[in-house]
Amino acid sequence: MSSIRIPIIAAALLLAACANHDGRYEPACIAYEGDTIDLRKGRFEWDRFTDQRSIDAEGKVVDPFPDYPKAGAFRLDSGQLAFVMADGTKLARWHPVTHAGRQYLLTTEQHDEFMASQAMPDCALRRTDEQS
């Protein structure tokens, strides 16, 4: 009986870890270009945006981020969120951080900066759907 409990407990902890980070993350500043990430039930959708528009020689608008949005599964691994697309491609890891009562997702560079200064980097992705 105890051998059945261990996988159930492990699965429950994994789901809780993912659910704890579920939400929409957007730049914490007025941004004209950046990322948005939606995390829901172990799945992610990562999109990029910009207000800049480029036009090709034929007068058509050029998509500045042709490979986005990206989607797949995420999991908590060594305190980082690992994003894996359906084809198995691993994307950059994000660091979930709670600071001043708000949840953030930081790139590795931003996380290193935060750890050194304890100041949240400008325009870090902040969870925007939290209830205050």
C-alpha positions in Angstrom: 0.0 0.0 0.0 2.8 2.5 0.8 4.4 1.9 -2.6 1.2 3.3 -4.2 1.2 6.3 -2.0 4.7 7.5 -3.0 3.8 8.0 -6.7 0.5 9.6 -5.8 2.2 12.0 -3.4 5.0 12.8 -6.0 2.3 13.5 -8.7 0.4 15.7 -6.3 3.5 17.7 -5.5 4.4 18.1 -9.2 0.9 19.3 -10.0 1.0 21.7 -7.0 4.4 23.1 -8.2 3.0 23.8 -11.7 -0.3 25.2 -10.4 1.6 27.5 -8.0 3.1 29.3 -11.0 0.0 29.3 -13.2 -0.9 32.7 -14.6 -0.1 35.3 -17.2 3.2 37.1 -17.0 3.8 40.4 -18.8 6.5 43.1 -18.6 6.3 45.0 -15.3 6.9 48.3 -17.2 5.4 50.1 -20.2 7.1 48.1 -22.9 7.0 48.5 -26.7 8.7 45.1 -27.2 8.9 42.1 -25.0 7.5 38.7 -24.0 4.3 37.4 -22.5 4.0 33.9 -21.0 0.9 32.1 -20.0 1.3 29.1 -17.7 -1.7 26.8 -17.2 -1.9 23.3 -15.8 1.6 22.3 -16.8 1.4 23.9 -20.3 2.9 27.2 -21.5 2.4 29.6 -24.3 5.2 32.1 -24.9 4.6 35.0 -27.3 6.6 38.1 -28.2 5.3 41.5 -29.2 6.6 44.8 -30.6 5.0 48.0 -31.8 7.6 48.3 -34.6 6.5 47.4 -38.1 8.7 46.5 -41.0 7.6 46.3 -44.6 9.2 44.2 -47.3 10.0 45.2 -50.9 6.4 44.2 -51.9 4.8 46.3 -49.2 3.8 43.4 -47.0 4.2 43.6 -43.2 7.1 41.4 -42.0 6.4 39.2 -39.0 9.2 40.2 -36.5 8.8 37.0 -34.5 7.9 34.3 -37.1 8.6 31.4 -34.7 6.2 32.7 -32.0 4.0 31.9 -30.2 5.7 28.8 -28.9 3.8 26.3 -26.8 4.4 23.1 -24.9 4.8 21.7 -21.4 6.6 23.2 -18.4 7.9 21.6 -15.2 9.7 22.8 -12.2 13.3 21.5 -12.3 15.9 22.6 -9.7 13.9 25.7 -8.9 13.6 26.7 -12.5 10.8 26.4 -15.0 11.9 24.2 -17.9 9.9 24.7 -21.1 9.8 21.8 -23.6 7.9 22.0 -26.9 5.9 19.1 -28.2 8.7 18.0 -30.5 11.1 17.7 -27.5 12.9 21.0 -28.2 14.0 22.5 -24.9 13.8 26.3 -24.6 15.5 28.7 -22.2 14.7 28.2 -18.5 12.9 30.8 -16.5 13.4 31.5 -12.8 10.2 32.0 -10.7 10.8 34.6 -8.0 8.4 36.1 -5.4 9.5 39.6 -4.5 7.5 42.2 -2.5 4.5 39.9 -2.6 4.4 39.6 -6.4 5.4 36.7 -8.7 7.9 37.2 -11.5 9.6 35.1 -14.2 13.2 36.0 -14.7 15.7 35.1 -17.4 19.0 33.6 -16.1 20.7 37.0 -16.6 17.9 38.8 -14.7 18.0 36.2 -12.0 21.8 36.6 -11.5 21.3 40.4 -11.3 18.5 40.0 -8.8 20.5 37.6 -6.6 23.5 40.1 -6.6 21.5 43.2 -5.9 18.1 42.0 -4.4 16.5 44.6 -6.7 14.0 43.4 -9.3 15.3 44.1 -12.9 13.5 46.6 -15.0 10.7 45.2 -17.1 10.9 41.7 -15.5 7.9 39.5 -16.4 5.4 39.9 -13.6 2.3 37.9 -13.0 -0.7 40.1 -14.0 -3.7 37.9 -13.1 -3.0 37.7 -9.3 -5.7 38.8 -7.0 -4.5 41.6 -4.7 
